[in-house]
Amino acid sequence: MRFNSVTFDLDGTLLDTVPDLHAASNAMLAELGLQLRSEEEVRDFVGQGVVVLVLRCLRDRVVPEGEVLDRAIAIFQRHYAAINGTKSRVFPGVIDGLDAWRATGLPLAVVTNKPAAFTGPLLERMGLSGYFATVVSGDTTPYKKPHPAPLLHACRAMGSLPERNLHIGDSIHDVHAARAAGSTAYCVTYGYNEGRALRAEDCDRLLDSFCAALAPPG
């Protein structure tokens, strides 16, 4: 195998977390007295962390700046902390795929834009924490994906070379982060991509299923 480590995005790649994020977003909007969002809208808002999600939820509802934004973020975080992991589900094939990756003996890591306060509890509740040698959250480094810093941090923690790392994600931000870090980028087709469908030419390999990453290209 040409890789010496594998990093995975979390939301939209390993877990379908939109039901939790949608519930927390609407609880925030309701508390602020604002019109609620559909699950489809929230699905397209996911990908760049909590602040961007809240900003997008507030868009066309209220001017999202200053104390209004700060209050909205705090309200969202309170509701999400209570909801986190209650409605999420593991995508089909992920457990079998992670078992197969673990059997290779390669170190595995999660690299997500989700804050650490939510990442650890979510992995625990969904039974995934035992698979990963390293977890890099959205506030682990000063930067989030698509900046390469989170991937480079994960590779250092695993003792692997970025150019020998495979990153598996679901959005163009994962591709940009991997390319900037010098890693190979595979993307699943079923995840969250902010309304932008990924194409085969966007990444090194486009996967219709999580387990397909282990099969030879063909």
N, CA, C and O of each residue as an XYZ file, in Angstrom:
872
protein
N       0.846     -1.199      0.000
C       0.000      0.000      0.000
C       0.876      1.242      0.000
O       1.847      1.331      0.750
N       0.518      2.209     -0.858
C       1.385      3.386     -1.020
C       1.159      4.444      0.035
O       1.912      5.417      0.086
N       0.150      4.295      0.883
C      -0.118      5.267      1.935
C       0.462      4.790      3.263
O       0.537      3.589      3.521
N       0.875      5.750      4.109
C       1.325      5.348      5.448
C       0.446      5.922      6.554
O       0.755      5.769      7.736
N      -0.650      6.583      6.174
C      -1.659      7.036      7.138
C      -2.905      7.429      6.356
O      -2.854      7.664      5.149
N      -4.033      7.495      7.075
C      -5.297      7.905      6.453
C      -5.999      8.877      7.390
O      -6.129      8.617      8.586
N      -6.451     10.000      6.836
C      -7.242     10.969      7.591
C      -8.638     11.025      7.004
O      -8.821     10.879      5.796
N      -9.625     11.239      7.872
C     -11.019     11.248      7.453
C     -11.708     12.526      7.917
O     -11.534     12.956      9.058
N     -12.481     13.121      7.036
C     -13.439     14.125      7.452
C     -14.510     13.427      8.290
O     -14.651     12.207      8.220
N     -15.258     14.188      9.077
C     -16.270     13.599      9.963
C     -17.689     13.793      9.428
O     -18.317     12.836      8.975
N     -18.199     15.034      9.479
C     -19.567     15.308      9.035
C     -19.678     15.122      7.525
O     -18.960     15.769      6.763
N     -20.566     14.250      7.099
C     -20.784     14.030      5.684
C     -19.924     12.945      5.096
O     -20.164     12.520      3.966
N     -18.917     12.475      5.830
C     -18.044     11.400      5.362
C     -18.234     10.147      6.211
O     -18.538      9.075      5.688
N     -18.053     10.288      7.519
C     -18.278      9.168      8.433
C     -19.700      9.178      8.976
O     -20.327      8.126      9.106
N     -20.204     10.356      9.291
C     -21.494     10.485      9.970
C     -22.427     11.441      9.244
O     -22.005     12.465      8.707
N     -23.710     11.079      9.241
C     -24.748     11.996      8.792
C     -25.220     12.756     10.023
O     -26.051     12.265     10.787
N     -24.691     13.946     10.207
C     -24.973     14.757     11.397
C     -25.983     15.866     11.139
O     -26.321     16.616     12.055
N     -26.465     15.980      9.919
C     -27.399     17.060      9.599
C     -28.652     17.043     10.473
O     -29.120     18.115     10.858
N     -29.225     15.871     10.809
C     -30.410     15.912     11.686
C     -30.147     16.622     13.016
O     -31.003     17.364     13.498
N     -28.978     16.403     13.611
C     -28.613     17.103     14.846
C     -28.399     18.592     14.591
O     -28.889     19.436     15.341
N     -27.669     18.903     13.533
C     -27.357     20.295     13.221
C     -28.621     21.066     12.861
O     -28.760     22.238     13.212
N     -29.532     20.415     12.169
C     -30.798     21.045     11.813
C     -31.625     21.328     13.062
O     -32.182     22.416     13.209
N     -31.705     20.352     13.960
C     -32.477     20.535     15.189
C     -31.899     21.665     16.037
O     -32.646     22.487     16.568
N     -30.570     21.709     16.166
C     -29.941     22.769     16.965
C     -30.100     24.135     16.303
O     -30.300     25.142     16.982
N     -30.010     24.164     14.968
C     -30.167     25.427     14.244
C     -31.568     25.985     14.427
O     -31.736     27.182     14.658
N     -32.570     25.130     14.325
C     -33.949     25.605     14.481
C     -34.274     25.968     15.926
O     -35.065     26.877     16.178
N     -33.661     25.256     16.877
C     -33.847     25.641     18.282
C     -33.259     27.029     18.519
O     -33.832     27.832     19.255
N     -32.117     27.308     17.897
C     -31.512     28.639     17.993
C     -32.410     29.695     17.361
O     -32.667     30.739     17.960
N     -32.886     29.419     16.145
C     -33.730     30.389     15.445
C     -35.027     30.643     16.203
O     -35.492     31.780     16.287
N     -35.604     29.586     16.750
C     -36.847     29.749     17.513
C     -36.625     30.611     18.747
O     -37.458     31.455     19.080
N     -35.498     30.398     19.425
C     -35.208     31.186     20.627
C     -34.987     32.651     20.287
O     -35.255     33.537     21.099
N     -34.494     32.895     19.075
C     -34.273     34.271     18.625
C     -35.530     34.877     17.993
O     -35.537     36.047     17.610
N     -36.589     34.072     17.888
C     -37.826     34.561     17.289
C     -37.758     34.709     15.783
O     -38.452     35.545     15.205
N     -36.912     33.890     15.134
C     -36.713     33.984     13.688
C     -37.313     32.778     12.968
O     -37.547     31.732     13.573
N     -37.554     32.940     11.686
C     -38.123     31.871     10.864
C     -37.172     30.686     10.786
O     -35.961     30.862     10.659
N     -37.725     29.471     10.861
C     -36.915     28.264     10.881
C     -36.388     27.921      9.487
O     -36.833     28.465      8.477
N     -35.429     27.004      9.471
C     -34.811     26.527      8.235
C     -35.209     25.072      7.972
O     -35.462     24.312      8.906
N     -35.261     24.696      6.697
C     -35.517     23.301      6.343
C     -34.234     22.490      6.511
O     -33.137     23.047      6.554
N     -34.382     21.184      6.605
C     -33.196     20.332      6.715
C     -32.336     20.430      5.468
O     -31.111     20.351      5.555
N     -32.961     20.600      4.309
C     -32.205     20.720      3.059
C     -31.343     21.980      3.063
O     -30.204     21.962      2.596
N     -31.890     23.068      3.592
C     -31.108     24.298      3.691
C     -29.896     24.097      4.591
O     -28.779     24.457      4.223
N     -30.115     23.524      5.765
C     -29.015     23.325      6.709
C     -27.966     22.398      6.118
O     -26.772     22.595      6.343
N     -28.391     21.392      5.369
C     -27.432     20.479      4.728
C     -26.457     21.250      3.844
O     -25.264     20.946      3.809
N     -26.969     22.242      3.135
C     -26.100     23.030      2.263
C     -25.273     24.064      3.027
O     -24.330     24.630      2.475
N     -25.619     24.314      4.296
C     -24.874     25.276      5.112
C     -23.663     24.641      5.795
O     -22.782     25.360      6.267
N     -23.602     23.318      5.856
C     -22.577     22.606      6.627
C     -21.277     22.530      5.829
O     -21.298     22.373      4.609
N     -20.137     22.644      6.535
C     -18.866     22.404      5.865
C     -17.708     23.264      6.336
O     -16.548     22.886      6.172
N     -18.011     24.424      6.923
C     -16.925     25.326      7.311
C     -16.971     25.708      8.782
O     -16.459     26.758      9.170
N     -17.580     24.863      9.599
C     -17.577     25.094     11.030
C     -18.826     25.779     11.542
O     -19.699     26.182     10.774
N     -18.891     25.902     12.873
C     -20.083     26.398     13.564
C     -20.397     27.848     13.198
O     -21.553     28.174     12.931
N     -19.403     28.712     13.180
C     -19.653     30.140     12.932
C     -20.285     30.338     11.560
O     -21.252     31.088     11.424
N     -19.746     29.674     10.546
C     -20.295     29.807      9.196
C     -21.703     29.226      9.133
O     -22.579     29.797      8.482
N     -21.929     28.104      9.799
C     -23.271     27.524      9.840
C     -24.271     28.507     10.446
O     -25.350     28.713      9.891
N     -23.922     29.107     11.567
C     -24.812     30.068     12.217
C     -25.030     31.290     11.322
O     -26.159     31.759     11.177
N     -23.973     31.798     10.732
C     -24.102     32.939      9.819
C     -25.082     32.634      8.692
O     -25.930     33.460      8.352
N     -24.959     31.448      8.122
C     -25.839     31.081      7.013
C     -27.283     30.900      7.475
O     -28.215     31.231      6.742
N     -27.470     30.382      8.674
C     -28.823     30.246      9.215
C     -29.469     31.609      9.447
O     -30.674     31.769      9.252
N     -28.678     32.580      9.860
C     -29.201     33.917     10.143
C     -29.423     34.754      8.886
O     -30.192     35.714      8.898
N     -28.755     34.388      7.824
C     -28.838     35.148      6.577
C     -30.304     35.281      6.127
O     -31.064     34.313      6.166
N     -30.681     36.480      5.704
C     -32.057     36.793      5.279
C     -33.052     36.749      6.431
O     -34.259     36.834      6.208
N     -32.560     36.616      7.659
C     -33.430     36.627      8.833
C     -33.159     37.850      9.716
O     -34.077     38.474     10.248
N     -31.869     38.168      9.851
C     -31.433     39.273     10.702
C     -30.018     39.622     10.269
O     -29.352     38.804      9.635
N     -29.544     40.822     10.599
C     -28.162     41.188     10.265
C     -27.232     40.425     11.211
O     -27.217     40.693     12.412
N     -26.450     39.470     10.675
C     -25.651     38.579     11.536
C     -24.290     39.155     11.879
O     -23.276     38.745     11.315
N     -24.266     40.098     12.796
C     -22.987     40.689     13.183
C     -23.056     41.145     14.634
O     -24.135     41.238     15.219
N     -21.893     41.425     15.203
C     -21.801     41.962     16.553
C     -22.453     41.089     17.602
O     -22.301     39.867     17.594
N     -23.187     41.729     18.512
C     -23.809     41.008     19.626
C     -24.858     40.011     19.148
O     -25.064     38.976     19.782
N     -25.513     40.312     18.051
C     -26.519     39.386     17.508
C     -25.862     38.063     17.127
O     -26.365     36.992     17.467
N     -24.752     38.140     16.431
C     -24.048     36.927     16.017
C     -23.484     36.191     17.224
O     -23.611     34.970     17.320
N     -22.867     36.918     18.138
C     -22.290     36.281     19.328
C     -23.360     35.543     20.123
O     -23.134     34.428     20.593
N     -24.531     36.170     20.273
C     -25.609     35.535     21.020
C     -26.119     34.298     20.281
O     -26.385     33.264     20.894
N     -26.249     34.414     18.977
C     -26.737     33.284     18.185
C     -25.789     32.094     18.273
O     -26.233     30.952     18.399
N     -24.492     32.356     18.206
C     -23.509     31.270     18.310
C     -23.612     30.598     19.669
O     -23.607     29.370     19.759
N     -23.705     31.391     20.722
C     -23.813     30.826     22.074
C     -25.081     29.990     22.226
O     -25.050     28.924     22.842
N     -26.188     30.463     21.673
C     -27.441     29.711     21.753
C     -27.333     28.415     20.964
O     -27.749     27.358     21.439
N     -26.774     28.492     19.758
C     -26.597     27.273     18.952
C     -25.752     26.256     19.694
O     -26.113     25.081     19.767
N     -24.634     26.695     20.243
C     -23.731     25.776     20.930
C     -24.406     25.112     22.124
O     -24.179     23.932     22.393
N     -25.232     25.864     22.837
C     -25.954     25.287     23.979
C     -26.921     24.193     23.526
O     -26.975     23.116     24.119
N     -27.674     24.478     22.482
C     -28.630     23.483     21.990
C     -27.913     22.289     21.359
O     -28.323     21.142     21.535
N     -26.835     22.575     20.619
C     -26.135     21.474     19.945
C     -25.452     20.555     20.949
O     -25.398     19.343     20.743
N     -24.940     21.112     22.015
C     -24.303     20.283     23.044
C     -25.301     19.279     23.614
O     -24.928     18.155     23.949
N     -26.558     19.677     23.724
C     -27.588     18.774     24.256
C     -28.052     17.764     23.222
O     -28.425     16.645     23.573
N     -28.033     18.149     21.939
C     -28.574     17.308     20.867
C     -27.504     16.421     20.241
O     -27.816     15.345     19.730
N     -26.254     16.856     20.276
C     -25.137     16.234     19.567
C     -25.121     14.708     19.706
O     -24.961     14.179     20.806
N     -25.289     14.013     18.586
C     -25.220     12.561     18.579
C     -26.540     11.851     18.791
O     -26.599     10.626     18.686
N     -27.608     12.592     19.090
C     -28.896     11.935     19.369
C     -29.635     11.549     18.099
O     -30.389     10.576     18.093
N     -29.428     12.302     17.022
C     -30.120     12.026     15.767
C     -29.164     11.612     14.650
O     -29.610     11.178     13.588
N     -27.870     11.739     14.874
C     -26.882     11.396     13.852
C     -26.862      9.894     13.602
O     -27.289      9.100     14.441
N     -26.359      9.526     12.433
C     -26.211      8.099     12.123
C     -24.901      7.887     11.380
O     -24.402      8.784     10.699
N     -24.361      6.699     11.522
C     -23.164      6.320     10.776
C     -23.596      5.975      9.353
O     -24.546      5.218      9.156
N     -22.906      6.525      8.375
C     -23.248      6.221      6.986
C     -23.043      4.735      6.684
O     -22.155      4.110      7.262
N     -23.843      4.167      5.796
C     -23.674      2.760      5.418
C     -22.255      2.476      4.928
O     -21.685      3.261      4.170
N     -21.697      1.364      5.358
C     -20.369      0.943      4.916
C     -19.223      1.508      5.715
O     -18.089      1.054      5.559
N     -19.480      2.497      6.576
C     -18.389      3.153      7.295
C     -17.748      2.207      8.313
O     -16.521      2.145      8.398
N     -18.540      1.480      9.077
C     -17.963      0.573     10.074
C     -17.135     -0.504      9.390
O     -16.014     -0.781      9.816
N     -17.666     -1.114      8.341
C     -16.898     -2.134      7.615
C     -15.623     -1.531      7.035
O     -14.562     -2.155      7.065
N     -15.736     -0.309      6.507
C     -14.555      0.342      5.940
C     -13.515      0.667      6.984
O     -12.325      0.448      6.759
N     -13.938      1.187      8.125
C     -12.984      1.496      9.191
C     -12.338      0.229      9.745
O     -11.150      0.228     10.071
N     -13.109     -0.842      9.853
C     -12.531     -2.122     10.290
C     -11.452     -2.575      9.316
O     -10.397     -3.060      9.725
N     -11.726     -2.414      8.027
C     -10.758     -2.834      7.014
C      -9.517     -1.948      7.037
O      -8.399     -2.444      6.901
N      -9.705     -0.639      7.209
C      -8.549      0.248      7.299
C      -7.723     -0.065      8.545
O      -6.493     -0.072      8.490
N      -8.394     -0.322      9.665
C      -7.664     -0.650     10.890
C      -6.859     -1.930     10.711
O      -5.763     -2.056     11.257
N      -7.392     -2.877      9.951
C      -6.692     -4.151      9.719
C      -5.410     -3.971      8.916
O      -4.533     -4.834      8.959
N      -5.284     -2.857      8.180
C      -4.051     -2.601      7.438
C      -2.898     -2.228      8.362
O      -1.735     -2.305      7.965
N      -3.213     -1.821      9.595
C      -2.185     -1.386     10.528
C      -1.781      0.060     10.370
O      -0.918      0.536     11.109
N      -2.381      0.784      9.421
C      -2.050      2.195      9.240
C      -2.687      3.037     10.342
O      -3.798      2.733     10.776
N      -2.010      4.087     10.804
C      -2.656      4.998     11.761
C      -3.765      5.775     11.071
O      -3.623      6.187      9.920
N      -4.864      5.971     11.780
C      -6.033      6.658     11.243
C      -6.326      7.885     12.092
O      -6.089      7.886     13.299
N      -6.843      8.924     11.457
C      -7.166     10.154     12.185
C      -8.429     10.781     11.622
O      -8.763     10.590     10.453
N      -9.125     11.530     12.463
C     -10.234     12.383     12.037
C      -9.720     13.809     11.955
O      -9.027     14.281     12.856
N     -10.061     14.496     10.868
C      -9.744     15.918     10.721
C     -11.038     16.628     10.345
O     -11.535     16.471      9.230
N     -11.581     17.404     11.269
C     -12.885     18.013     11.102
C     -12.852     19.489     11.451
O     -11.979     19.937     12.195
N     -13.797     20.242     10.917
C     -13.937     21.649     11.289
C     -14.856     21.834     12.490
O     -15.081     22.964     12.925
N     -15.386     20.749     13.027
C     -16.245     20.809     14.203
C     -15.392     21.108     15.433
O     -14.312     20.534     15.572
N     -15.842     21.990     16.332
C     -15.062     22.272     17.551
C     -14.842     21.020     18.396
O     -15.665     20.104     18.397
N     -13.726     20.993     19.109
C     -13.359     19.827     19.919
C     -14.415     19.506     20.973
O     -14.610     18.338     21.309
N     -15.095     20.513     21.494
C     -16.114     20.280     22.518
C     -17.228     19.377     22.017
O     -17.902     18.719     22.809
N     -17.424     19.342     20.696
C     -18.466     18.508     20.112
C     -17.898     17.248     19.455
O     -18.581     16.226     19.383
N     -16.660     17.315     18.977
C     -16.087     16.198     18.229
C     -15.916     14.960     19.095
O     -16.397     13.885     18.737
N     -15.236     15.097     20.233
C     -14.989     13.950     21.101
C     -16.258     13.274     21.572
O     -16.384     12.058     21.431
N     -17.219     14.028     22.136
C     -18.465     13.407     22.559
C     -19.222     12.723     21.428
O     -19.829     11.672     21.636
N     -19.193     13.308     20.233
C     -19.897     12.702     19.104
C     -19.263     11.372     18.715
O     -19.971     10.389     18.497
N     -17.937     11.334     18.625
C     -17.260     10.075     18.282
C     -17.541      9.003     19.326
O     -17.745      7.838     18.986
N     -17.551      9.392     20.585
C     -17.846      8.437     21.656
C     -19.273      7.901     21.531
O     -19.495      6.692     21.602
N     -20.228      8.796     21.347
C     -21.632      8.387     21.294
C     -21.930      7.504     20.089
O     -22.811      6.646     20.145
N     -21.194      7.717     19.000
C     -21.433      6.936     17.789
C     -20.556      5.699     17.711
O     -20.617      4.960     16.728
N     -19.734      5.461     18.740
C     -18.916      4.255     18.795
C     -17.734      4.248     17.857
O     -17.271      3.179     17.459
N     -17.233      5.411     17.492
C     -16.141      5.487     16.512
C     -14.794      5.877     17.109
O     -13.774      5.765     16.429
N     -14.761      6.326     18.342
C     -13.526      6.911     18.880
C     -12.365      5.932     18.906
O     -11.213      6.347     18.781
N     -12.636      4.652     19.065
C     -11.562      3.671     19.169
C     -10.789      3.429     17.891
O      -9.745      2.777     17.909
N     -11.286      3.945     16.788
C     -10.609      3.704     15.503
C      -9.433      4.658     15.262
O      -8.582      4.378     14.418
N      -9.373      5.769     15.981
C      -8.482      6.846     15.570
C      -7.360      7.109     16.564
O      -7.577      7.238     17.769
N      -6.153      7.182     16.011
C      -4.986      7.512     16.822
C      -4.957      8.997     17.145
O      -4.393      9.400     18.163
N      -5.555      9.809     16.293
C      -5.502     11.255     16.429
C      -6.834     11.854     15.998
O      -7.461     11.382     15.049
N      -7.257     12.893     16.701
C      -8.443     13.653     16.305
C      -8.053     15.125     16.262
O      -7.602     15.690     17.259
N      -8.229     15.730     15.111
C      -7.949     17.158     14.930
C      -9.279     17.861     14.667
O      -9.956     17.587     13.676
N      -9.636     18.766     15.567
C     -10.906     19.482     15.466
C     -10.701     20.878     14.886
O      -9.579     21.289     14.588
N     -11.800     21.587     14.735
C     -11.736     22.902     14.110
C     -10.985     23.941     14.911
O     -10.580     24.971     14.371
N     -10.791     23.680     16.206
C     -10.042     24.616     17.037
C      -8.738     24.021     17.572
O      -8.139     24.561     18.502
N      -8.304     22.913     16.983
C      -7.026     22.312     17.387
C      -5.857     23.157     16.906
O      -4.875     23.330     17.627
N      -5.957     23.683     15.695
C      -4.937     24.565     15.136
C      -5.575     25.938     14.905
O      -6.794     26.072     15.005
N      -4.772     26.953     14.601
C      -5.356     28.283     14.358
C      -6.218     28.345     13.097
O      -6.934     29.324     12.885
N      -6.154     27.310     12.264
C      -6.853     27.331     10.984
C      -7.759     26.111     10.833
O      -7.527     25.067     11.442
N      -8.790     26.265     10.011
C      -9.676     25.167      9.640
C      -9.415     24.781      8.182
O      -8.826     25.555      7.427
N      -9.854     23.583      7.791
C      -9.868     23.249      6.367
C     -10.719     24.298      5.636
O     -11.779     24.663      6.146
N     -10.306     24.791      4.480
C      -9.357     24.194      3.544
C      -7.888     24.534      3.763
O      -7.055     24.168      2.933
N      -7.543     25.213      4.836
C      -6.134     25.426      5.151
C      -5.499     24.062      5.442
O      -6.156     23.200      6.026
N      -4.245     23.846      5.050
C      -3.608     22.546      5.265
C      -3.194     22.269      6.705
O      -2.877     21.127      7.039
N      -3.190     23.297      7.576
C      -2.659     23.118      8.936
C      -3.271     21.935      9.692
O      -2.524     21.193     10.331
N      -4.602     21.720      9.653
C      -5.153     20.575     10.398
C      -4.637     19.225      9.895
O      -4.363     18.330     10.695
N      -4.503     19.077      8.583
C      -3.975     17.822      8.040
C      -2.500     17.643      8.387
O      -2.067     16.543      8.732
N      -1.742     18.711      8.297
C      -0.320     18.625      8.653
C      -0.161     18.284     10.133
O       0.727     17.515     10.501
N      -1.012     18.848     10.977
C      -0.981     18.543     12.409
C      -1.271     17.069     12.636
O      -0.587     16.424     13.431
N      -2.277     16.521     11.951
C      -2.617     15.108     12.098
C      -1.467     14.216     11.663
O      -1.154     13.228     12.328
N      -0.842     14.560     10.556
C       0.281     13.742     10.067
C       1.454     13.760     11.044
O       2.082     12.729     11.282
N       1.748     14.925     11.606
C       2.821     14.993     12.600
C       2.485     14.122     13.811
O       3.341     13.399     14.319
N       1.251     14.194     14.261
C       0.844     13.415     15.438
C       0.923     11.918     15.171
O       1.206     11.140     16.083
N       0.676     11.507     13.930
C       0.735     10.080     13.575
C       2.126      9.641     13.156
O       2.366      8.452     12.949
N       3.046     10.592     13.029
C       4.397     10.262     12.582
C       4.452      9.866     11.123
O       5.292      9.060     10.722
N       3.550     10.437     10.321
C       3.496     10.091      8.898
C       3.870     11.299      8.045
O       3.851     12.438      8.513
N       4.204     11.035      6.803
C       4.537     12.095      5.864
C       3.272     12.540      5.149
O       2.516     11.693      4.673
N       3.014     13.839      5.059
C       1.798     14.305      4.379
C       1.662     13.768      2.963
O       0.556     13.471      2.511
N       2.785     13.642      2.262
C       2.714     13.166      0.875
C       2.398     11.671      0.781
O       2.099     11.163     -0.300
N       2.464     10.972      1.915
C       2.071      9.561      1.949
C       0.740      9.374      2.682
O       0.353      8.252      3.008
N       0.062     10.465      2.930
C      -1.228     10.399      3.614
C      -2.366     10.420      2.599
O      -2.301     11.128      1.594
N      -3.399      9.645      2.869
C      -4.637      9.684      2.098
C      -5.688     10.394      2.929
O      -5.941     10.014      4.072
N      -6.303     11.424      2.362
C      -7.399     12.101      3.046
C      -8.701     11.781      2.331
O      -8.803     11.923      1.112
N      -9.703     11.346      3.100
C     -11.015     11.008      2.541
C     -12.039     11.984      3.108
O     -12.238     12.055      4.321
N     -12.681     12.729      2.230
C     -13.664     13.706      2.656
C     -14.865     13.722      1.744
O     -15.097     12.784      0.982
N     -15.636     14.809      1.828
C     -16.876     14.878      1.045
C     -17.061     16.213      0.329
O     -18.083     16.425     -0.322
N     -16.088     17.111      0.439
C     -16.293     18.438     -0.143
C     -15.021     18.966     -0.785
O     -13.931     18.425     -0.597
N     -15.193     20.035     -1.545
C     -14.046     20.666     -2.194
C     -13.073     21.230     -1.167
O     -11.886     21.377     -1.458
N     -13.565     21.553      0.046
C     -12.670     22.036      1.102
C     -11.697     20.938      1.529
O     -10.535     21.215      1.824
N     -12.171     19.698      1.562
C     -11.278     18.582      1.872
C     -10.224     18.411      0.786
O      -9.059     18.137      1.077
N     -10.638     18.573     -0.460
C      -9.693     18.456     -1.575
C      -8.637     19.545     -1.485
O      -7.445     19.269     -1.619
N      -9.066     20.776     -1.258
C      -8.115     21.891     -1.190
C      -7.140     21.716     -0.022
O      -5.949     21.991     -0.161
N      -7.645     21.260      1.125
C      -6.766     21.034      2.278
C      -5.742     19.951      1.982
O      -4.559     20.095      2.289
N      -6.217     18.862      1.378
C      -5.304     17.761      1.061
C      -4.261     18.180      0.037
O      -3.076     17.881      0.191
N      -4.696     18.865     -0.996
C      -3.744     19.302     -2.027
C      -2.715     20.252     -1.445
O      -1.530     20.151     -1.763
N      -3.149     21.174     -0.596
C      -2.214     22.127      0.006
C      -1.225     21.437      0.931
O      -0.091     21.890      1.085
N      -1.655     20.336      1.550
C      -0.767     19.587      2.448
C       0.121     18.611      1.691
O       1.072     18.077      2.262
N      -0.170     18.371      0.426
C       0.592     17.412     -0.369
C       0.056     16.004     -0.282
O       0.739     15.056     -0.669
N      -1.170     15.848      0.226
C      -1.763     14.520      0.400
C      -2.665     14.168     -0.781
O      -3.093     15.033     -1.545
N      -2.936     12.875     -0.903
C      -3.903     12.387     -1.882
C      -5.314     12.642     -1.358
O      -5.574     12.496     -0.163
N      -6.222     13.024     -2.255
C      -7.591     13.359     -1.846
C      -8.602     12.461     -2.539
O      -8.734     12.486     -3.763
N      -9.324     11.657     -1.739
C     -10.480     10.908     -2.212
C     -11.726     11.575     -1.643
O     -11.696     12.093     -0.526
N     -12.828     11.568     -2.405
C     -14.073     12.149     -1.917
C     -15.238     11.199     -2.137
O     -15.337     10.548     -3.177
N     -16.123     11.127     -1.141
C     -17.356     10.352     -1.276
C     -18.411     11.237     -1.938
O     -18.383     12.462     -1.818
N     -19.337     10.590     -2.637
C     -20.351     11.330     -3.388
C     -21.607     11.609     -2.571
O     -22.469     12.372     -3.007
N     -21.722     10.992     -1.376
C     -22.987     11.055     -0.641
C     -23.018     12.146      0.434
O     -24.032     12.305      1.112
N     -21.944     12.888      0.598
C     -21.840     13.789      1.747
C     -22.372     15.178      1.519
O     -23.284     15.387      0.718
N     -21.791     16.141      2.238
C     -22.223     17.537      2.194
C     -21.205     18.330      1.384
O     -20.001     18.232      1.623
N     -21.678     19.095      0.453
C     -20.738     19.857     -0.380
C     -21.228     21.273     -0.648
O     -20.871     21.882     -1.657
N     -22.066     21.805      0.279
C     -22.546     23.185      0.188
C     -23.272     23.459     -1.125
O     -23.209     24.563     -1.666
N     -23.969     22.426     -1.632
C     -24.738     22.577     -2.858
C     -23.934     22.464     -4.128
O     -24.466     22.665     -5.220
N     -22.637     22.138     -4.003
C     -21.773     22.017     -5.183
C     -21.411     20.557     -5.390
O     -20.642     19.989     -4.614
N     -21.953     19.954     -6.419
C     -21.681     18.537     -6.686
C     -20.224     18.356     -7.103
O     -19.728     19.059     -7.984
N     -19.550     17.411     -6.466
C     -18.162     17.129     -6.824
C     -18.093     16.334     -8.120
O     -18.969     15.521     -8.415
N     -17.048     16.581     -8.880
C     -16.810     15.853    -10.123
C     -15.545     15.013     -9.979
O     -14.707     15.284     -9.119
N     -15.415     14.008    -10.814
C     -14.255     13.120    -10.740
C     -12.955     13.900    -10.880
O     -11.949     13.561    -10.257
N     -12.982     14.942    -11.698
C     -11.752     15.714    -11.930
C     -11.408     16.630    -10.766
O     -10.323     17.211    -10.745
N     -12.310     16.772     -9.794
C     -12.042     17.632     -8.644
C     -11.061     16.999     -7.662
O     -10.385     17.710     -6.918
N     -10.976     15.668     -7.651
C     -10.167     14.981     -6.637
C      -9.404     13.837     -7.289
O      -9.535     13.600     -8.490
N      -8.612     13.133     -6.500
C      -7.835     12.026     -7.048
C      -8.687     10.789     -7.308
O      -8.354      9.957     -8.152
N      -9.786     10.681     -6.573
C     -10.697      9.564     -6.786
C     -12.045      9.898     -6.165
O     -12.112     10.359     -5.025
N     -13.124      9.665     -6.919
C     -14.476      9.908     -6.436
C     -15.103      8.564     -6.081
O     -15.116      7.640     -6.895
N     -15.627      8.463     -4.846
C     -16.102      7.189     -4.313
C     -17.610      7.199     -4.143
O     -18.161      8.100     -3.510
N     -18.281      6.199     -4.707
C     -19.717      6.072     -4.511
C     -20.059      5.445     -3.166
O     -21.187      5.562     -2.688
N     -19.079      4.779     -2.560
C     -19.285      4.198     -1.234
C     -18.005      4.339     -0.429
O     -16.917      4.452     -0.994
N     -18.137      4.332      0.894
C     -16.978      4.495      1.755
C     -15.980      3.353      1.566
O     -14.770      3.577      1.550
N     -16.490      2.133      1.425
C     -15.615      0.966      1.305
C     -14.840      0.950     -0.015
O     -13.828      0.259     -0.126
N     -15.304      1.701     -1.010
C     -14.642      1.697     -2.306
C     -13.225      2.233     -2.234
O     -12.426      1.987     -3.137
N     -12.897      2.966     -1.168
C     -11.541      3.521     -1.040
C     -10.493      2.433     -0.931
O      -9.337      2.651     -1.294
N     -10.875      1.263     -0.438
C      -9.922      0.171     -0.243
C      -9.743     -0.666     -1.501
O      -8.792     -1.444     -1.589
N     -10.627     -0.525     -2.467
C     -10.518     -1.306     -3.687
C      -9.544     -0.648     -4.648
O      -9.476      0.580     -4.706
N      -8.784     -1.441     -5.410
C      -7.868     -0.836     -6.389
C      -8.644     -0.016     -7.402
O      -9.742     -0.410     -7.797
N      -8.095      1.130     -7.838
C      -8.771      1.898     -8.885
C      -8.973      1.051    -10.125
O      -8.120      0.235    -10.475
N     -10.095      1.243    -10.784
C     -10.335      0.466    -11.993
C     -11.525      0.991    -12.753
O     -11.873      0.453    -13.804
